[in-house]
Amino acid sequence: MNAPTSTIEIETAPNPEFAVILMHGLGADANDFVPLIPELRLAGAPGVRFVFPNAPEIPVTANNGYVMRAWYDILSFQGINRQVDETGIDASCTTVRQLIAAQNARGIATSKIFLAGFSQGGAMTYSAGLTHPDALAGLIVMSGYVPSQPYIESRASEANRRTPVFAAHGTQDDVLPVILGETARDYASARGNEVEWHAYPMPHSVCAEEIVALRAWLVARLK
């Protein structure tokens, strides 16, 4: 799996002090969450560079081999314990590390970089964030899950054992049942992460109340 073919970057102010690397969900692309930025109403807060990478296009086994943008292959959608390709997760974690290093080279320290994602992008946020060797500013997981606890355990980073996590999920989610989000929440909490958890009566999506809560959590950490 190769590095993302492209990224979209949007800065909320000149010379941003912080960065948010936000990964889209399965089958979506980098444009998916660009409309989130104005809804977060970050005017007046320290500048943030939002980085939206594109996942590579790969055949997804659980979708009959259909080629789509995906951070890793999913072998089965059945049940709570989904079968995933850990090699693909590892390759995308390498990509995330490259994206972080690119921001470091432009003057933003890892301690001021947030990883974020929706759905499979949220799964990558847990996977890359909890294994990154240097402490991140925080993790933002929207309707996501932990795709492989053994993957994280074998590569766990002490640097991110207490990194704050914002996690939200829909109680009516029929794509990733809320129990997947709750299990991820409990796993991160047990590791030592401070998880701010929100559940909303919504399907596999993002709602206005979630954006309000995310804004409050994010602004509190843009210091």
SEGU-303013 format. One record per residue (C-alpha): residue in three letters; residue number from 0; x negated, y negated, z negated. Coordinates in steps of 0.5 Angstrom, whole numbers. Example, Ala and Ser with C-alpha at 12.3 -4.5 7.8 and 13.67 -1.06 7.14 Angstrom:
<sites>
kekol: ala	gumar: 0	east: -25	north: 9	up: -16
kekol: ser	gumar: 1	east: -27	north: 2	up: -14
</sites>
This chain:
<sites>
kekol: met	gumar: 0	east: 0	north: 0	up: 0
kekol: asn	gumar: 1	east: -3	north: -7	up: 2
kekol: ala	gumar: 2	east: -2	north: -14	up: -1
kekol: pro	gumar: 3	east: 4	north: -18	up: 0
kekol: thr	gumar: 4	east: 4	north: -20	up: 7
kekol: ser	gumar: 5	east: 6	north: -27	up: 5
kekol: thr	gumar: 6	east: 8	north: -31	up: -1
kekol: ile	gumar: 7	east: 12	north: -37	up: -2
kekol: glu	gumar: 8	east: 10	north: -43	up: -6
kekol: ile	gumar: 9	east: 14	north: -48	up: -9
kekol: glu	gumar: 10	east: 11	north: -53	up: -15
kekol: thr	gumar: 11	east: 16	north: -57	up: -19
kekol: ala	gumar: 12	east: 10	north: -63	up: -20
kekol: pro	gumar: 13	east: 4	north: -64	up: -17
kekol: asn	gumar: 14	east: -2	north: -61	up: -20
kekol: pro	gumar: 15	east: 2	north: -56	up: -24
kekol: glu	gumar: 16	east: -1	north: -53	up: -31
kekol: phe	gumar: 17	east: 3	north: -46	up: -31
kekol: ala	gumar: 18	east: 5	north: -41	up: -26
kekol: val	gumar: 19	east: 11	north: -36	up: -25
kekol: ile	gumar: 20	east: 10	north: -30	up: -20
kekol: leu	gumar: 21	east: 17	north: -28	up: -19
kekol: met	gumar: 22	east: 18	north: -21	up: -15
kekol: his	gumar: 23	east: 24	north: -19	up: -11
kekol: gly	gumar: 24	east: 28	north: -13	up: -12
kekol: leu	gumar: 25	east: 28	north: -7	up: -7
kekol: gly	gumar: 26	east: 30	north: -9	up: 0
kekol: ala	gumar: 27	east: 30	north: -16	up: -1
kekol: asp	gumar: 28	east: 24	north: -21	up: 0
kekol: ala	gumar: 29	east: 21	north: -27	up: -2
kekol: asn	gumar: 30	east: 26	north: -32	up: -1
kekol: asp	gumar: 31	east: 31	north: -29	up: -5
kekol: phe	gumar: 32	east: 30	north: -33	up: -12
kekol: val	gumar: 33	east: 28	north: -39	up: -9
kekol: pro	gumar: 34	east: 34	north: -42	up: -10
kekol: leu	gumar: 35	east: 33	north: -41	up: -18
kekol: ile	gumar: 36	east: 28	north: -47	up: -18
kekol: pro	gumar: 37	east: 33	north: -53	up: -18
kekol: glu	gumar: 38	east: 38	north: -49	up: -23
kekol: leu	gumar: 39	east: 32	north: -48	up: -28
kekol: arg	gumar: 40	east: 32	north: -56	up: -28
kekol: leu	gumar: 41	east: 25	north: -57	up: -30
kekol: ala	gumar: 42	east: 24	north: -64	up: -29
kekol: gly	gumar: 43	east: 21	north: -67	up: -35
kekol: ala	gumar: 44	east: 17	north: -61	up: -37
kekol: pro	gumar: 45	east: 10	north: -59	up: -35
kekol: gly	gumar: 46	east: 9	north: -57	up: -28
kekol: val	gumar: 47	east: 10	north: -50	up: -25
kekol: arg	gumar: 48	east: 8	north: -47	up: -19
kekol: phe	gumar: 49	east: 13	north: -41	up: -17
kekol: val	gumar: 50	east: 10	north: -36	up: -13
kekol: phe	gumar: 51	east: 14	north: -31	up: -9
kekol: pro	gumar: 52	east: 11	north: -25	up: -6
kekol: asn	gumar: 53	east: 14	north: -21	up: -1
kekol: ala	gumar: 54	east: 13	north: -13	up: -2
kekol: pro	gumar: 55	east: 10	north: -9	up: 3
kekol: glu	gumar: 56	east: 15	north: -5	up: 8
kekol: ile	gumar: 57	east: 15	north: 2	up: 6
kekol: pro	gumar: 58	east: 20	north: 8	up: 7
kekol: val	gumar: 59	east: 24	north: 9	up: 1
kekol: thr	gumar: 60	east: 25	north: 17	up: 0
kekol: ala	gumar: 61	east: 32	north: 16	up: -4
kekol: asn	gumar: 62	east: 34	north: 11	up: 1
kekol: asn	gumar: 63	east: 33	north: 17	up: 7
kekol: gly	gumar: 64	east: 27	north: 14	up: 8
kekol: tyr	gumar: 65	east: 29	north: 8	up: 11
kekol: val	gumar: 66	east: 24	north: 3	up: 11
kekol: met	gumar: 67	east: 25	north: -4	up: 7
kekol: arg	gumar: 68	east: 21	north: -8	up: 2
kekol: ala	gumar: 69	east: 19	north: -4	up: -4
kekol: trp	gumar: 70	east: 14	north: -5	up: -9
kekol: tyr	gumar: 71	east: 14	north: 3	up: -10
kekol: asp	gumar: 72	east: 17	north: 9	up: -7
kekol: ile	gumar: 73	east: 23	north: 11	up: -11
kekol: leu	gumar: 74	east: 24	north: 19	up: -10
kekol: ser	gumar: 75	east: 31	north: 19	up: -13
kekol: phe	gumar: 76	east: 36	north: 15	up: -16
kekol: gln	gumar: 77	east: 40	north: 20	up: -20
kekol: gly	gumar: 78	east: 40	north: 19	up: -28
kekol: ile	gumar: 79	east: 37	north: 15	up: -33
kekol: asn	gumar: 80	east: 30	north: 18	up: -31
kekol: arg	gumar: 81	east: 29	north: 16	up: -24
kekol: gln	gumar: 82	east: 23	north: 19	up: -20
kekol: val	gumar: 83	east: 18	north: 14	up: -18
kekol: asp	gumar: 84	east: 12	north: 14	up: -14
kekol: glu	gumar: 85	east: 6	north: 12	up: -19
kekol: thr	gumar: 86	east: 1	north: 11	up: -14
kekol: gly	gumar: 87	east: 5	north: 6	up: -11
kekol: ile	gumar: 88	east: 6	north: 2	up: -18
kekol: asp	gumar: 89	east: -1	north: 2	up: -19
kekol: ala	gumar: 90	east: -2	north: -1	up: -12
kekol: ser	gumar: 91	east: 3	north: -6	up: -13
kekol: cys	gumar: 92	east: 0	north: -7	up: -20
kekol: thr	gumar: 93	east: -7	north: -9	up: -16
kekol: thr	gumar: 94	east: -3	north: -14	up: -12
kekol: val	gumar: 95	east: -1	north: -17	up: -18
kekol: arg	gumar: 96	east: -8	north: -18	up: -21
kekol: gln	gumar: 97	east: -10	north: -21	up: -14
kekol: leu	gumar: 98	east: -4	north: -26	up: -15
kekol: ile	gumar: 99	east: -6	north: -28	up: -22
kekol: ala	gumar: 100	east: -13	north: -28	up: -20
kekol: ala	gumar: 101	east: -11	north: -33	up: -14
kekol: gln	gumar: 102	east: -8	north: -37	up: -19
kekol: asn	gumar: 103	east: -14	north: -37	up: -24
kekol: ala	gumar: 104	east: -18	north: -39	up: -18
kekol: arg	gumar: 105	east: -14	north: -45	up: -17
kekol: gly	gumar: 106	east: -15	north: -47	up: -24
kekol: ile	gumar: 107	east: -9	north: -44	up: -28
kekol: ala	gumar: 108	east: -11	north: -40	up: -33
kekol: thr	gumar: 109	east: -8	north: -33	up: -34
kekol: ser	gumar: 110	east: -5	north: -35	up: -41
kekol: lys	gumar: 111	east: -1	north: -40	up: -37
kekol: ile	gumar: 112	east: 2	north: -35	up: -32
kekol: phe	gumar: 113	east: 8	north: -32	up: -33
kekol: leu	gumar: 114	east: 10	north: -25	up: -29
kekol: ala	gumar: 115	east: 18	north: -25	up: -27
kekol: gly	gumar: 116	east: 22	north: -20	up: -23
kekol: phe	gumar: 117	east: 29	north: -18	up: -21
kekol: ser	gumar: 118	east: 31	north: -11	up: -21
kekol: gln	gumar: 119	east: 25	north: -7	up: -18
kekol: gly	gumar: 120	east: 21	north: -13	up: -19
kekol: gly	gumar: 121	east: 23	north: -13	up: -26
kekol: ala	gumar: 122	east: 20	north: -6	up: -27
kekol: met	gumar: 123	east: 14	north: -9	up: -24
kekol: thr	gumar: 124	east: 14	north: -14	up: -29
kekol: tyr	gumar: 125	east: 14	north: -9	up: -34
kekol: ser	gumar: 126	east: 9	north: -5	up: -31
kekol: ala	gumar: 127	east: 4	north: -10	up: -29
kekol: gly	gumar: 128	east: 5	north: -14	up: -35
kekol: leu	gumar: 129	east: 4	north: -9	up: -40
kekol: thr	gumar: 130	east: -2	north: -7	up: -37
kekol: his	gumar: 131	east: -6	north: -13	up: -35
kekol: pro	gumar: 132	east: -13	north: -14	up: -38
kekol: asp	gumar: 133	east: -12	north: -21	up: -40
kekol: ala	gumar: 134	east: -6	north: -24	up: -44
kekol: leu	gumar: 135	east: -1	north: -27	up: -40
kekol: ala	gumar: 136	east: 4	north: -33	up: -42
kekol: gly	gumar: 137	east: 10	north: -28	up: -42
kekol: leu	gumar: 138	east: 14	north: -23	up: -38
kekol: ile	gumar: 139	east: 21	north: -25	up: -35
kekol: val	gumar: 140	east: 25	north: -19	up: -33
kekol: met	gumar: 141	east: 32	north: -20	up: -30
kekol: ser	gumar: 142	east: 36	north: -13	up: -29
kekol: gly	gumar: 143	east: 30	north: -9	up: -29
kekol: tyr	gumar: 144	east: 27	north: -3	up: -33
kekol: val	gumar: 145	east: 21	north: 1	up: -34
kekol: pro	gumar: 146	east: 20	north: 6	up: -29
kekol: ser	gumar: 147	east: 14	north: 10	up: -32
kekol: gln	gumar: 148	east: 13	north: 10	up: -39
kekol: pro	gumar: 149	east: 7	north: 15	up: -38
kekol: tyr	gumar: 150	east: 4	north: 10	up: -33
kekol: ile	gumar: 151	east: 4	north: 4	up: -38
kekol: glu	gumar: 152	east: 1	north: 8	up: -44
kekol: ser	gumar: 153	east: -5	north: 11	up: -40
kekol: arg	gumar: 154	east: -7	north: 4	up: -38
kekol: ala	gumar: 155	east: -4	north: 0	up: -44
kekol: ser	gumar: 156	east: -7	north: -7	up: -45
kekol: glu	gumar: 157	east: -8	north: -10	up: -52
kekol: ala	gumar: 158	east: -8	north: -17	up: -49
kekol: asn	gumar: 159	east: -1	north: -16	up: -48
kekol: arg	gumar: 160	east: 2	north: -12	up: -54
kekol: arg	gumar: 161	east: 5	north: -18	up: -57
kekol: thr	gumar: 162	east: 6	north: -22	up: -50
kekol: pro	gumar: 163	east: 14	north: -25	up: -51
kekol: val	gumar: 164	east: 19	north: -22	up: -46
kekol: phe	gumar: 165	east: 25	north: -25	up: -44
kekol: ala	gumar: 166	east: 30	north: -19	up: -41
kekol: ala	gumar: 167	east: 37	north: -20	up: -39
kekol: his	gumar: 168	east: 42	north: -15	up: -36
kekol: gly	gumar: 169	east: 49	north: -14	up: -34
kekol: thr	gumar: 170	east: 54	north: -9	up: -38
kekol: gln	gumar: 171	east: 57	north: -8	up: -31
kekol: asp	gumar: 172	east: 51	north: -6	up: -27
kekol: asp	gumar: 173	east: 52	north: 0	up: -23
kekol: val	gumar: 174	east: 46	north: 0	up: -19
kekol: leu	gumar: 175	east: 41	north: 0	up: -26
kekol: pro	gumar: 176	east: 46	north: 2	up: -32
kekol: val	gumar: 177	east: 45	north: -3	up: -38
kekol: ile	gumar: 178	east: 42	north: 3	up: -42
kekol: leu	gumar: 179	east: 36	north: 3	up: -37
kekol: gly	gumar: 180	east: 35	north: -5	up: -39
kekol: glu	gumar: 181	east: 36	north: -3	up: -47
kekol: thr	gumar: 182	east: 31	north: 3	up: -46
kekol: ala	gumar: 183	east: 26	north: -2	up: -43
kekol: arg	gumar: 184	east: 27	north: -7	up: -49
kekol: asp	gumar: 185	east: 27	north: -2	up: -54
kekol: tyr	gumar: 186	east: 20	north: 1	up: -51
kekol: ala	gumar: 187	east: 17	north: -6	up: -51
kekol: ser	gumar: 188	east: 19	north: -8	up: -58
kekol: ala	gumar: 189	east: 16	north: -2	up: -61
kekol: arg	gumar: 190	east: 10	north: -3	up: -57
kekol: gly	gumar: 191	east: 10	north: -10	up: -61
kekol: asn	gumar: 192	east: 13	north: -15	up: -56
kekol: glu	gumar: 193	east: 18	north: -20	up: -58
kekol: val	gumar: 194	east: 23	north: -19	up: -53
kekol: glu	gumar: 195	east: 29	north: -24	up: -53
kekol: trp	gumar: 196	east: 35	north: -20	up: -50
kekol: his	gumar: 197	east: 41	north: -22	up: -47
kekol: ala	gumar: 198	east: 47	north: -18	up: -44
kekol: tyr	gumar: 199	east: 52	north: -21	up: -40
kekol: pro	gumar: 200	east: 59	north: -18	up: -37
kekol: met	gumar: 201	east: 56	north: -18	up: -30
kekol: pro	gumar: 202	east: 54	north: -13	up: -24
kekol: his	gumar: 203	east: 47	north: -12	up: -21
kekol: ser	gumar: 204	east: 46	north: -20	up: -21
kekol: val	gumar: 205	east: 44	north: -26	up: -24
kekol: cys	gumar: 206	east: 49	north: -31	up: -28
kekol: ala	gumar: 207	east: 50	north: -38	up: -30
kekol: glu	gumar: 208	east: 49	north: -36	up: -37
kekol: glu	gumar: 209	east: 43	north: -32	up: -36
kekol: ile	gumar: 210	east: 40	north: -38	up: -32
kekol: val	gumar: 211	east: 41	north: -43	up: -38
kekol: ala	gumar: 212	east: 38	north: -38	up: -43
kekol: leu	gumar: 213	east: 32	north: -37	up: -39
kekol: arg	gumar: 214	east: 31	north: -44	up: -38
kekol: ala	gumar: 215	east: 31	north: -45	up: -46
kekol: trp	gumar: 216	east: 26	north: -39	up: -47
kekol: leu	gumar: 217	east: 22	north: -42	up: -41
kekol: val	gumar: 218	east: 21	north: -49	up: -43
kekol: ala	gumar: 219	east: 20	north: -47	up: -50
kekol: arg	gumar: 220	east: 13	north: -44	up: -47
kekol: leu	gumar: 221	east: 11	north: -49	up: -43
kekol: lys	gumar: 222	east: 7	north: -53	up: -48
</sites>
